Amino acid sequence: MLSETARICSFEVDKFNQVLNQHPELSTKYNSYMDDKLLSFRNKYSDLVFKDVITRVADFFKRYASYSGTIEGNKAEMDMLLTHQEIADYIAASRQTVTEVINSFEAKGKVIYQGRKRVVIPDLSNL
């Protein structure tokens, strides 16, 4: 379910190509966006093959902080809008395993939850 109003537009591929040809700056932005998406997919599947769950959870927090949080020096703060189940779905793990890893991070002081939604990572290099 969406939390905000969304608008979906569709048009034929030929028209889309015509618009991209007429507006090179849009074409550049679109290509950059698609490159980012492909890189994200490649990294996600590479993570599944080469990294264990603990590393995937840590990498998820680092990535989430870089996109949705504020990083000052080596400290990150963010509003965590995802549930443990959503994190588990994203990194291809079980919710129980993700919860255990996050609890382990909290016990070691690597991740600090302030309330239910605010997360602080005191030292990104130690996560």
A tleap script that builds the chain and sets N, CA, C and O, in Angstrom:
source leaprc.protein.ff14SB
mol = sequence {
  NMET LEU SER GLU THR ALA ARG ILE CYS SER
  PHE GLU VAL ASP LYS PHE ASN GLN VAL LEU
  ASN GLN HIE PRO GLU LEU SER THR LYS TYR
  ASN SER TYR MET ASP ASP LYS LEU LEU SER
  PHE ARG ASN LYS TYR SER ASP LEU VAL PHE
  LYS ASP VAL ILE THR ARG VAL ALA ASP PHE
  PHE LYS ARG TYR ALA SER TYR SER GLY THR
  ILE GLU GLY ASN LYS ALA GLU MET ASP MET
  LEU LEU THR HIE GLN GLU ILE ALA ASP TYR
  ILE ALA ALA SER ARG GLN THR VAL THR GLU
  VAL ILE ASN SER PHE GLU ALA LYS GLY LYS
  VAL ILE TYR GLN GLY ARG LYS ARG VAL VAL
  ILE PRO ASP LEU SER ASN CLEU
}
set mol.1.N position { 0.845 -1.177 0.000 }
set mol.1.CA position { 0.000 0.000 0.000 }
set mol.1.C position { 0.888 1.238 0.000 }
set mol.1.O position { 1.894 1.282 0.708 }
set mol.2.N position { 0.527 2.220 -0.774 }
set mol.2.CA position { 1.281 3.467 -0.858 }
set mol.2.C position { 0.892 4.398 0.286 }
set mol.2.O position { -0.269 4.449 0.694 }
set mol.3.N position { 1.868 5.127 0.791 }
set mol.3.CA position { 1.583 6.092 1.848 }
set mol.3.C position { 1.328 7.480 1.275 }
set mol.3.O position { 0.897 8.383 1.992 }
set mol.4.N position { 1.592 7.648 -0.008 }
set mol.4.CA position { 1.378 8.933 -0.671 }
set mol.4.C position { 0.644 8.700 -1.994 }
set mol.4.O position { 0.600 7.580 -2.503 }
set mol.5.N position { 0.087 9.742 -2.523 }
set mol.5.CA position { -0.580 9.638 -3.813 }
set mol.5.C position { 0.459 9.360 -4.891 }
set mol.5.O position { 1.529 9.968 -4.911 }
set mol.6.N position { 0.136 8.449 -5.771 }
set mol.6.CA position { 1.049 8.110 -6.865 }
set mol.6.C position { 0.339 8.322 -8.191 }
set mol.6.O position { -0.882 8.195 -8.287 }
set mol.7.N position { 1.112 8.641 -9.195 }
set mol.7.CA position { 0.571 8.824 -10.539 }
set mol.7.C position { 1.366 7.920 -11.478 }
set mol.7.O position { 2.597 7.936 -11.479 }
set mol.8.N position { 0.664 7.152 -12.256 }
set mol.8.CA position { 1.297 6.250 -13.211 }
set mol.8.C position { 0.966 6.736 -14.618 }
set mol.8.O position { -0.195 6.962 -14.962 }
set mol.9.N position { 2.002 6.888 -15.409 }
set mol.9.CA position { 1.827 7.318 -16.794 }
set mol.9.C position { 2.385 6.229 -17.709 }
set mol.9.O position { 3.381 5.582 -17.385 }
set mol.10.N position { 1.751 6.042 -18.824 }
set mol.10.CA position { 2.274 5.074 -19.784 }
set mol.10.C position { 2.222 5.680 -21.177 }
set mol.10.O position { 1.372 6.516 -21.482 }
set mol.11.N position { 3.156 5.235 -22.016 }
set mol.11.CA position { 3.165 5.663 -23.406 }
set mol.11.C position { 3.954 4.647 -24.205 }
set mol.11.O position { 4.674 3.824 -23.639 }
set mol.12.N position { 3.821 4.702 -25.486 }
set mol.12.CA position { 4.458 3.743 -26.368 }
set mol.12.C position { 5.965 3.971 -26.418 }
set mol.12.O position { 6.441 5.094 -26.252 }
set mol.13.N position { 6.704 2.894 -26.648 }
set mol.13.CA position { 8.162 2.956 -26.691 }
set mol.13.C position { 8.639 3.919 -27.768 }
set mol.13.O position { 9.598 4.660 -27.550 }
set mol.14.N position { 7.991 3.920 -28.921 }
set mol.14.CA position { 8.393 4.828 -30.002 }
set mol.14.C position { 8.299 6.287 -29.559 }
set mol.14.O position { 9.188 7.088 -29.847 }
set mol.15.N position { 7.222 6.624 -28.859 }
set mol.15.CA position { 7.056 8.002 -28.365 }
set mol.15.C position { 8.131 8.325 -27.325 }
set mol.15.O position { 8.678 9.427 -27.297 }
set mol.16.N position { 8.419 7.345 -26.477 }
set mol.16.CA position { 9.443 7.547 -25.454 }
set mol.16.C position { 10.801 7.804 -26.107 }
set mol.16.O position { 11.517 8.723 -25.709 }
set mol.17.N position { 11.154 7.006 -27.093 }
set mol.17.CA position { 12.420 7.210 -27.809 }
set mol.17.C position { 12.455 8.575 -28.488 }
set mol.17.O position { 13.499 9.227 -28.524 }
set mol.18.N position { 11.340 8.998 -29.013 }
set mol.18.CA position { 11.261 10.309 -29.661 }
set mol.18.C position { 11.520 11.422 -28.640 }
set mol.18.O position { 12.256 12.367 -28.923 }
set mol.19.N position { 10.921 11.308 -27.471 }
set mol.19.CA position { 11.135 12.309 -26.414 }
set mol.19.C position { 12.598 12.324 -25.990 }
set mol.19.O position { 13.179 13.394 -25.808 }
set mol.20.N position { 13.205 11.135 -25.831 }
set mol.20.CA position { 14.616 11.066 -25.445 }
set mol.20.C position { 15.520 11.696 -26.503 }
set mol.20.O position { 16.505 12.355 -26.170 }
set mol.21.N position { 15.188 11.494 -27.764 }
set mol.21.CA position { 15.975 12.094 -28.853 }
set mol.21.C position { 15.844 13.607 -28.875 }
set mol.21.O position { 16.801 14.307 -29.208 }
set mol.22.N position { 14.678 14.118 -28.526 }
set mol.22.CA position { 14.438 15.562 -28.536 }
set mol.22.C position { 15.001 16.257 -27.304 }
set mol.22.O position { 15.239 17.464 -27.335 }
set mol.23.N position { 15.217 15.520 -26.228 }
set mol.23.CA position { 15.692 16.110 -24.967 }
set mol.23.C position { 16.889 15.319 -24.445 }
set mol.23.O position { 16.727 14.417 -23.624 }
set mol.24.N position { 18.083 15.652 -24.918 }
set mol.24.CA position { 19.278 14.893 -24.525 }
set mol.24.C position { 19.530 14.884 -23.009 }
set mol.24.O position { 20.056 13.907 -22.477 }
set mol.25.N position { 19.158 15.963 -22.317 }
set mol.25.CA position { 19.382 15.992 -20.865 }
set mol.25.C position { 18.499 14.961 -20.161 }
set mol.25.O position { 18.915 14.373 -19.163 }
set mol.26.N position { 17.305 14.741 -20.663 }
set mol.26.CA position { 16.423 13.718 -20.121 }
set mol.26.C position { 16.986 12.333 -20.415 }
set mol.26.O position { 16.931 11.433 -19.577 }
set mol.27.N position { 17.519 12.181 -21.603 }
set mol.27.CA position { 18.127 10.911 -21.983 }
set mol.27.C position { 19.295 10.568 -21.064 }
set mol.27.O position { 19.445 9.420 -20.646 }
set mol.28.N position { 20.109 11.550 -20.756 }
set mol.28.CA position { 21.251 11.342 -19.863 }
set mol.28.C position { 20.781 10.951 -18.464 }
set mol.28.O position { 21.336 10.032 -17.862 }
set mol.29.N position { 19.771 11.635 -17.945 }
set mol.29.CA position { 19.239 11.313 -16.620 }
set mol.29.C position { 18.627 9.913 -16.596 }
set mol.29.O position { 18.812 9.159 -15.640 }
set mol.30.N position { 17.898 9.577 -17.656 }
set mol.30.CA position { 17.273 8.258 -17.737 }
set mol.30.C position { 18.345 7.165 -17.777 }
set mol.30.O position { 18.230 6.156 -17.081 }
set mol.31.N position { 19.374 7.364 -18.584 }
set mol.31.CA position { 20.458 6.384 -18.652 }
set mol.31.C position { 21.159 6.236 -17.315 }
set mol.31.O position { 21.491 5.124 -16.905 }
set mol.32.N position { 21.384 7.338 -16.639 }
set mol.32.CA position { 22.015 7.291 -15.320 }
set mol.32.C position { 21.148 6.525 -14.328 }
set mol.32.O position { 21.646 5.718 -13.543 }
set mol.33.N position { 19.852 6.787 -14.373 }
set mol.33.CA position { 18.908 6.088 -13.494 }
set mol.33.C position { 18.939 4.585 -13.761 }
set mol.33.O position { 18.989 3.787 -12.825 }
set mol.34.N position { 18.910 4.205 -15.022 }
set mol.34.CA position { 18.918 2.784 -15.377 }
set mol.34.C position { 20.246 2.133 -14.985 }
set mol.34.O position { 20.259 0.986 -14.539 }
set mol.35.N position { 21.356 2.847 -15.146 }
set mol.35.CA position { 22.654 2.332 -14.714 }
set mol.35.C position { 22.657 2.067 -13.211 }
set mol.35.O position { 23.147 1.034 -12.756 }
set mol.36.N position { 22.106 3.010 -12.446 }
set mol.36.CA position { 22.026 2.835 -10.997 }
set mol.36.C position { 21.197 1.613 -10.627 }
set mol.36.O position { 21.566 0.852 -9.733 }
set mol.37.N position { 20.070 1.429 -11.320 }
set mol.37.CA position { 19.202 0.280 -11.060 }
set mol.37.C position { 19.924 -1.026 -11.373 }
set mol.37.O position { 19.879 -1.965 -10.578 }
set mol.38.N position { 20.586 -1.091 -12.520 }
set mol.38.CA position { 21.301 -2.309 -12.894 }
set mol.38.C position { 22.442 -2.615 -11.929 }
set mol.38.O position { 22.670 -3.772 -11.577 }
set mol.39.N position { 23.151 -1.583 -11.505 }
set mol.39.CA position { 24.219 -1.768 -10.530 }
set mol.39.C position { 23.657 -2.284 -9.211 }
set mol.39.O position { 24.251 -3.154 -8.574 }
set mol.40.N position { 22.514 -1.746 -8.807 }
set mol.40.CA position { 21.865 -2.186 -7.580 }
set mol.40.C position { 21.482 -3.662 -7.665 }
set mol.40.O position { 21.714 -4.419 -6.721 }
set mol.41.N position { 20.901 -4.072 -8.783 }
set mol.41.CA position { 20.545 -5.481 -8.964 }
set mol.41.C position { 21.787 -6.365 -8.932 }
set mol.41.O position { 21.800 -7.410 -8.281 }
set mol.42.N position { 22.820 -5.940 -9.633 }
set mol.42.CA position { 24.047 -6.738 -9.680 }
set mol.42.C position { 24.641 -6.887 -8.288 }
set mol.42.O position { 25.060 -7.978 -7.899 }
set mol.43.N position { 24.679 -5.778 -7.532 }
set mol.43.CA position { 25.221 -5.834 -6.176 }
set mol.43.C position { 24.384 -6.728 -5.266 }
set mol.43.O position { 24.918 -7.468 -4.440 }
set mol.44.N position { 23.069 -6.650 -5.431 }
set mol.44.CA position { 22.184 -7.455 -4.596 }
set mol.44.C position { 22.425 -8.949 -4.826 }
set mol.44.O position { 22.525 -9.710 -3.864 }
set mol.45.N position { 22.516 -9.367 -6.065 }
set mol.45.CA position { 22.741 -10.784 -6.354 }
set mol.45.C position { 24.157 -11.206 -5.992 }
set mol.45.O position { 24.368 -12.340 -5.561 }
set mol.46.N position { 25.107 -10.338 -6.154 }
set mol.46.CA position { 26.472 -10.626 -5.739 }
set mol.46.C position { 26.519 -10.821 -4.221 }
set mol.46.O position { 27.196 -11.723 -3.728 }
set mol.47.N position { 25.806 -9.982 -3.495 }
set mol.47.CA position { 25.739 -10.118 -2.036 }
set mol.47.C position { 25.180 -11.476 -1.631 }
set mol.47.O position { 25.687 -12.110 -0.706 }
set mol.48.N position { 24.132 -11.923 -2.328 }
set mol.48.CA position { 23.518 -13.213 -1.996 }
set mol.48.C position { 24.497 -14.366 -2.163 }
set mol.48.O position { 24.486 -15.317 -1.382 }
set mol.49.N position { 25.332 -14.279 -3.173 }
set mol.49.CA position { 26.254 -15.365 -3.469 }
set mol.49.C position { 27.491 -15.329 -2.571 }
set mol.49.O position { 27.957 -16.375 -2.121 }
set mol.50.N position { 28.020 -14.146 -2.309 }
set mol.50.CA position { 29.326 -14.051 -1.682 }
set mol.50.C position { 29.333 -13.583 -0.224 }
set mol.50.O position { 30.387 -13.589 0.412 }
set mol.51.N position { 28.180 -13.179 0.317 }
set mol.51.CA position { 28.176 -12.635 1.682 }
set mol.51.C position { 27.208 -13.389 2.575 }
set mol.51.O position { 26.167 -13.865 2.122 }
set mol.52.N position { 27.563 -13.492 3.862 }
set mol.52.CA position { 26.661 -14.124 4.818 }
set mol.52.C position { 25.614 -13.110 5.288 }
set mol.52.O position { 25.685 -11.930 4.945 }
set mol.53.N position { 24.653 -13.577 6.068 }
set mol.53.CA position { 23.531 -12.728 6.474 }
set mol.53.C position { 24.003 -11.549 7.329 }
set mol.53.O position { 23.500 -10.435 7.176 }
set mol.54.N position { 24.944 -11.778 8.209 }
set mol.54.CA position { 25.432 -10.696 9.079 }
set mol.54.C position { 25.998 -9.562 8.227 }
set mol.54.O position { 25.704 -8.391 8.467 }
set mol.55.N position { 26.795 -9.911 7.249 }
set mol.55.CA position { 27.383 -8.901 6.365 }
set mol.55.C position { 26.305 -8.219 5.533 }
set mol.55.O position { 26.376 -7.012 5.301 }
set mol.56.N position { 25.304 -8.979 5.077 }
set mol.56.CA position { 24.229 -8.381 4.275 }
set mol.56.C position { 23.407 -7.396 5.104 }
set mol.56.O position { 23.007 -6.347 4.597 }
set mol.57.N position { 23.152 -7.720 6.370 }
set mol.57.CA position { 22.410 -6.788 7.236 }
set mol.57.C position { 23.244 -5.526 7.455 }
set mol.57.O position { 22.722 -4.415 7.366 }
set mol.58.N position { 24.532 -5.693 7.739 }
set mol.58.CA position { 25.415 -4.538 7.939 }
set mol.58.C position { 25.463 -3.671 6.681 }
set mol.58.O position { 25.359 -2.447 6.760 }
set mol.59.N position { 25.618 -4.306 5.535 }
set mol.59.CA position { 25.658 -3.560 4.274 }
set mol.59.C position { 24.331 -2.854 4.012 }
set mol.59.O position { 24.305 -1.738 3.494 }
set mol.60.N position { 23.225 -3.514 4.374 }
set mol.60.CA position { 21.913 -2.878 4.210 }
set mol.60.C position { 21.861 -1.581 5.020 }
set mol.60.O position { 21.451 -0.545 4.497 }
set mol.61.N position { 22.269 -1.626 6.282 }
set mol.61.CA position { 22.238 -0.424 7.118 }
set mol.61.C position { 23.124 0.679 6.539 }
set mol.61.O position { 22.737 1.848 6.528 }
set mol.62.N position { 24.297 0.312 6.063 }
set mol.62.CA position { 25.198 1.309 5.478 }
set mol.62.C position { 24.575 1.943 4.230 }
set mol.62.O position { 24.617 3.160 4.052 }
set mol.63.N position { 23.997 1.097 3.369 }
set mol.63.CA position { 23.374 1.597 2.145 }
set mol.63.C position { 22.170 2.478 2.472 }
set mol.63.O position { 21.988 3.541 1.879 }
set mol.64.N position { 21.355 2.025 3.418 }
set mol.64.CA position { 20.159 2.778 3.814 }
set mol.64.C position { 20.564 4.139 4.382 }
set mol.64.O position { 19.931 5.155 4.096 }
set mol.65.N position { 21.623 4.144 5.187 }
set mol.65.CA position { 22.105 5.403 5.765 }
set mol.65.C position { 22.587 6.356 4.680 }
set mol.65.O position { 22.350 7.561 4.761 }
set mol.66.N position { 23.261 5.824 3.669 }
set mol.66.CA position { 23.786 6.702 2.617 }
set mol.66.C position { 22.668 7.288 1.765 }
set mol.66.O position { 22.813 8.396 1.248 }
set mol.67.N position { 21.552 6.572 1.605 }
set mol.67.CA position { 20.437 7.072 0.804 }
set mol.67.C position { 19.425 7.867 1.622 }
set mol.67.O position { 18.875 8.855 1.133 }
set mol.68.N position { 19.173 7.448 2.860 }
set mol.68.CA position { 18.055 8.024 3.609 }
set mol.68.C position { 18.448 8.675 4.927 }
set mol.68.O position { 17.584 9.181 5.644 }
set mol.69.N position { 19.705 8.672 5.251 }
set mol.69.CA position { 20.108 9.209 6.541 }
set mol.69.C position { 21.071 10.368 6.400 }
set mol.69.O position { 21.281 10.909 5.315 }
set mol.70.N position { 21.643 10.728 7.521 }
set mol.70.CA position { 22.689 11.740 7.525 }
set mol.70.C position { 23.954 11.098 8.079 }
set mol.70.O position { 23.919 10.376 9.076 }
set mol.71.N position { 25.057 11.374 7.422 }
set mol.71.CA position { 26.337 10.821 7.839 }
set mol.71.C position { 27.261 11.983 8.159 }
set mol.71.O position { 27.497 12.859 7.327 }
set mol.72.N position { 27.781 11.974 9.380 }
set mol.72.CA position { 28.747 12.978 9.814 }
set mol.72.C position { 29.979 12.242 10.290 }
set mol.72.O position { 29.950 11.537 11.298 }
set mol.73.N position { 31.065 12.415 9.551 }
set mol.73.CA position { 32.271 11.664 9.877 }
set mol.73.C position { 32.008 10.193 9.640 }
set mol.73.O position { 31.734 9.780 8.513 }
set mol.74.N position { 32.088 9.404 10.691 }
set mol.74.CA position { 31.852 7.970 10.595 }
set mol.74.C position { 30.567 7.554 11.297 }
set mol.74.O position { 30.300 6.365 11.470 }
set mol.75.N position { 29.769 8.549 11.701 }
set mol.75.CA position { 28.511 8.296 12.408 }
set mol.75.C position { 27.331 8.527 11.464 }
set mol.75.O position { 27.313 9.489 10.696 }
set mol.76.N position { 26.354 7.632 11.534 }
set mol.76.CA position { 25.160 7.762 10.688 }
set mol.76.C position { 23.914 7.772 11.556 }
set mol.76.O position { 23.826 7.059 12.556 }
set mol.77.N position { 22.949 8.595 11.154 }
set mol.77.CA position { 21.646 8.632 11.809 }
set mol.77.C position { 20.583 8.592 10.723 }
set mol.77.O position { 20.720 9.215 9.671 }
set mol.78.N position { 19.499 7.828 11.008 }
set mol.78.CA position { 18.448 7.703 10.002 }
set mol.78.C position { 17.137 7.337 10.659 }
set mol.78.O position { 17.096 6.771 11.752 }
set mol.79.N position { 16.074 7.673 9.967 }
set mol.79.CA position { 14.749 7.199 10.343 }
set mol.79.C position { 14.529 5.889 9.610 }
set mol.79.O position { 14.529 5.851 8.380 }
set mol.80.N position { 14.342 4.808 10.370 }
set mol.80.CA position { 14.141 3.496 9.764 }
set mol.80.C position { 12.657 3.302 9.506 }
set mol.80.O position { 11.867 3.131 10.434 }
set mol.81.N position { 12.299 3.329 8.255 }
set mol.81.CA position { 10.906 3.214 7.856 }
set mol.81.C position { 10.522 1.784 7.502 }
set mol.81.O position { 9.360 1.510 7.202 }
set mol.82.N position { 11.489 0.869 7.536 }
set mol.82.CA position { 11.236 -0.517 7.161 }
set mol.82.C position { 11.149 -1.412 8.393 }
set mol.82.O position { 11.829 -1.184 9.394 }
set mol.83.N position { 10.311 -2.421 8.301 }
set mol.83.CA position { 10.208 -3.420 9.366 }
set mol.83.C position { 11.312 -4.458 9.185 }
set mol.83.O position { 11.974 -4.501 8.148 }
set mol.84.N position { 11.500 -5.286 10.200 }
set mol.84.CA position { 12.487 -6.362 10.080 }
set mol.84.C position { 12.111 -7.300 8.934 }
set mol.84.O position { 12.988 -7.814 8.241 }
set mol.85.N position { 10.815 -7.523 8.732 }
set mol.85.CA position { 10.372 -8.385 7.632 }
set mol.85.C position { 10.747 -7.773 6.282 }
set mol.85.O position { 11.182 -8.489 5.379 }
set mol.86.N position { 10.585 -6.473 6.139 }
set mol.86.CA position { 10.935 -5.806 4.872 }
set mol.86.C position { 12.434 -5.844 4.623 }
set mol.86.O position { 12.876 -6.018 3.488 }
set mol.87.N position { 13.219 -5.682 5.687 }
set mol.87.CA position { 14.676 -5.804 5.551 }
set mol.87.C position { 15.027 -7.230 5.140 }
set mol.87.O position { 15.857 -7.442 4.256 }
set mol.88.N position { 14.391 -8.203 5.786 }
set mol.88.CA position { 14.634 -9.614 5.460 }
set mol.88.C position { 14.298 -9.904 4.003 }
set mol.88.O position { 15.049 -10.591 3.310 }
set mol.89.N position { 13.179 -9.385 3.545 }
set mol.89.CA position { 12.792 -9.583 2.147 }
set mol.89.C position { 13.827 -8.971 1.209 }
set mol.89.O position { 14.155 -9.554 0.176 }
set mol.90.N position { 14.333 -7.811 1.567 }
set mol.90.CA position { 15.293 -7.110 0.713 }
set mol.90.C position { 16.614 -7.868 0.600 }
set mol.90.O position { 17.209 -7.925 -0.475 }
set mol.91.N position { 17.073 -8.451 1.715 }
set mol.91.CA position { 18.376 -9.126 1.696 }
set mol.91.C position { 18.253 -10.639 1.551 }
set mol.91.O position { 19.254 -11.352 1.629 }
set mol.92.N position { 17.038 -11.134 1.342 }
set mol.92.CA position { 16.782 -12.568 1.156 }
set mol.92.C position { 17.202 -13.380 2.382 }
set mol.92.O position { 18.032 -14.286 2.296 }
set mol.93.N position { 16.618 -13.037 3.499 }
set mol.93.CA position { 16.853 -13.762 4.749 }
set mol.93.C position { 15.510 -13.884 5.471 }
set mol.93.O position { 14.511 -13.302 5.047 }
set mol.94.N position { 15.500 -14.636 6.548 }
set mol.94.CA position { 14.262 -14.740 7.325 }
set mol.94.C position { 14.165 -13.568 8.293 }
set mol.94.O position { 15.180 -12.991 8.683 }
set mol.95.N position { 12.941 -13.219 8.678 }
set mol.95.CA position { 12.743 -12.131 9.627 }
set mol.95.C position { 13.416 -12.461 10.952 }
set mol.95.O position { 14.024 -11.591 11.575 }
set mol.96.N position { 13.309 -13.709 11.382 }
set mol.96.CA position { 13.911 -14.115 12.650 }
set mol.96.C position { 15.431 -13.920 12.627 }
set mol.96.O position { 16.010 -13.430 13.597 }
set mol.97.N position { 16.062 -14.295 11.541 }
set mol.97.CA position { 17.515 -14.136 11.427 }
set mol.97.C position { 17.900 -12.665 11.434 }
set mol.97.O position { 18.855 -12.278 12.106 }
set mol.98.N position { 17.171 -11.845 10.696 }
set mol.98.CA position { 17.451 -10.409 10.674 }
set mol.98.C position { 17.295 -9.820 12.073 }
set mol.98.O position { 18.129 -9.024 12.506 }
set mol.99.N position { 16.239 -10.201 12.780 }
set mol.99.CA position { 16.025 -9.706 14.147 }
set mol.99.C position { 17.176 -10.126 15.053 }
set mol.99.O position { 17.649 -9.321 15.854 }
set mol.100.N position { 17.634 -11.373 14.940 }
set mol.100.CA position { 18.763 -11.844 15.752 }
set mol.100.C position { 20.032 -11.053 15.454 }
set mol.100.O position { 20.768 -10.686 16.370 }
set mol.101.N position { 20.290 -10.790 14.174 }
set mol.101.CA position { 21.494 -10.033 13.802 }
set mol.101.C position { 21.398 -8.602 14.318 }
set mol.101.O position { 22.369 -8.078 14.864 }
set mol.102.N position { 20.246 -7.966 14.153 }
set mol.102.CA position { 20.080 -6.590 14.640 }
set mol.102.C position { 20.218 -6.545 16.156 }
set mol.102.O position { 20.859 -5.638 16.689 }
set mol.103.N position { 19.626 -7.510 16.860 }
set mol.103.CA position { 19.769 -7.573 18.324 }
set mol.103.C position { 21.226 -7.748 18.720 }
set mol.103.O position { 21.672 -7.161 19.706 }
set mol.104.N position { 21.971 -8.545 17.970 }
set mol.104.CA position { 23.404 -8.721 18.222 }
set mol.104.C position { 24.154 -7.403 18.024 }
set mol.104.O position { 25.011 -7.039 18.830 }
set mol.105.N position { 23.819 -6.689 16.934 }
set mol.105.CA position { 24.432 -5.382 16.688 }
set mol.105.C position { 24.129 -4.420 17.836 }
set mol.105.O position { 25.005 -3.674 18.276 }
set mol.106.N position { 22.891 -4.441 18.316 }
set mol.106.CA position { 22.511 -3.562 19.422 }
set mol.106.C position { 23.282 -3.923 20.689 }
set mol.106.O position { 23.771 -3.033 21.385 }
set mol.107.N position { 23.396 -5.204 20.995 }
set mol.107.CA position { 24.102 -5.651 22.203 }
set mol.107.C position { 25.568 -5.235 22.182 }
set mol.107.O position { 26.161 -4.968 23.227 }
set mol.108.N position { 26.148 -5.183 20.984 }
set mol.108.CA position { 27.550 -4.787 20.828 }
set mol.108.C position { 27.716 -3.278 20.670 }
set mol.108.O position { 28.841 -2.790 20.563 }
set mol.109.N position { 26.600 -2.527 20.654 }
set mol.109.CA position { 26.665 -1.076 20.505 }
set mol.109.C position { 26.959 -0.623 19.091 }
set mol.109.O position { 27.303 0.540 18.875 }
set mol.110.N position { 26.830 -1.525 18.114 }
set mol.110.CA position { 27.101 -1.163 16.726 }
set mol.110.C position { 25.929 -0.422 16.093 }
set mol.110.O position { 26.112 0.395 15.190 }
set mol.111.N position { 24.718 -0.718 16.579 }
set mol.111.CA position { 23.497 -0.068 16.122 }
set mol.111.C position { 22.702 0.318 17.352 }
set mol.111.O position { 22.551 -0.481 18.276 }
set mol.112.N position { 22.191 1.544 17.366 }
set mol.112.CA position { 21.398 2.020 18.505 }
set mol.112.C position { 20.041 2.460 17.983 }
set mol.112.O position { 19.941 3.366 17.156 }
set mol.113.N position { 19.001 1.809 18.477 }
set mol.113.CA position { 17.639 2.227 18.143 }
set mol.113.C position { 17.189 3.223 19.188 }
set mol.113.O position { 17.221 2.932 20.384 }
set mol.114.N position { 16.773 4.382 18.751 }
set mol.114.CA position { 16.212 5.400 19.638 }
set mol.114.C position { 14.715 5.427 19.377 }
set mol.114.O position { 14.258 6.048 18.418 }
set mol.115.N position { 13.962 4.760 20.219 }
set mol.115.CA position { 12.552 4.572 19.939 }
set mol.115.C position { 12.419 3.465 18.902 }
set mol.115.O position { 13.309 2.627 18.760 }
set mol.116.N position { 11.325 3.465 18.195 }
set mol.116.CA position { 11.085 2.387 17.225 }
set mol.116.C position { 11.595 2.717 15.833 }
set mol.116.O position { 11.808 1.814 15.024 }
set mol.117.N position { 11.795 3.993 15.541 }
set mol.117.CA position { 12.098 4.359 14.146 }
set mol.117.C position { 13.439 5.040 13.939 }
set mol.117.O position { 13.917 5.087 12.805 }
set mol.118.N position { 14.056 5.559 14.959 }
set mol.118.CA position { 15.322 6.284 14.794 }
set mol.118.C position { 16.490 5.345 15.051 }
set mol.118.O position { 16.541 4.687 16.090 }
set mol.119.N position { 17.430 5.279 14.110 }
set mol.119.CA position { 18.580 4.403 14.227 }
set mol.119.C position { 19.848 5.232 14.145 }
set mol.119.O position { 19.977 6.114 13.295 }
set mol.120.N position { 20.778 4.939 15.035 }
set mol.120.CA position { 22.086 5.589 15.045 }
set mol.120.C position { 23.149 4.489 14.908 }
set mol.120.O position { 23.115 3.474 15.603 }
set mol.121.N position { 24.069 4.721 14.010 }
set mol.121.CA position { 25.222 3.832 13.862 }
set mol.121.C position { 26.434 4.674 14.272 }
set mol.121.O position { 26.887 5.523 13.504 }
set mol.122.N position { 26.956 4.444 15.474 }
set mol.122.CA position { 28.041 5.289 15.980 }
set mol.122.C position { 29.318 5.236 15.151 }
set mol.122.O position { 30.032 6.233 15.045 }
set mol.123.N position { 29.611 4.066 14.557 }
set mol.123.CA position { 30.853 3.910 13.792 }
set mol.123.C position { 30.594 2.997 12.594 }
set mol.123.O position { 30.568 1.774 12.728 }
set mol.124.N position { 30.405 3.597 11.438 }
set mol.124.CA position { 30.100 2.820 10.232 }
set mol.124.C position { 31.180 1.799 9.901 }
set mol.124.O position { 30.883 0.716 9.399 }
set mol.125.N position { 32.439 2.145 10.182 }
set mol.125.CA position { 33.525 1.218 9.859 }
set mol.125.C position { 33.563 0.017 10.792 }
set mol.125.O position { 34.225 -0.978 10.498 }
set mol.126.N position { 32.851 0.104 11.922 }
set mol.126.CA position { 32.822 -0.985 12.890 }
set mol.126.C position { 31.558 -1.834 12.759 }
set mol.126.O position { 31.357 -2.765 13.539 }
set mol.127.N position { 30.726 -1.529 11.806 }
set mol.127.CA position { 29.469 -2.269 11.645 }
set mol.127.C position { 29.684 -3.546 10.880 }
set mol.127.O position { 28.735 -4.296 10.651 }
savepdb mol mol.pdb
quit
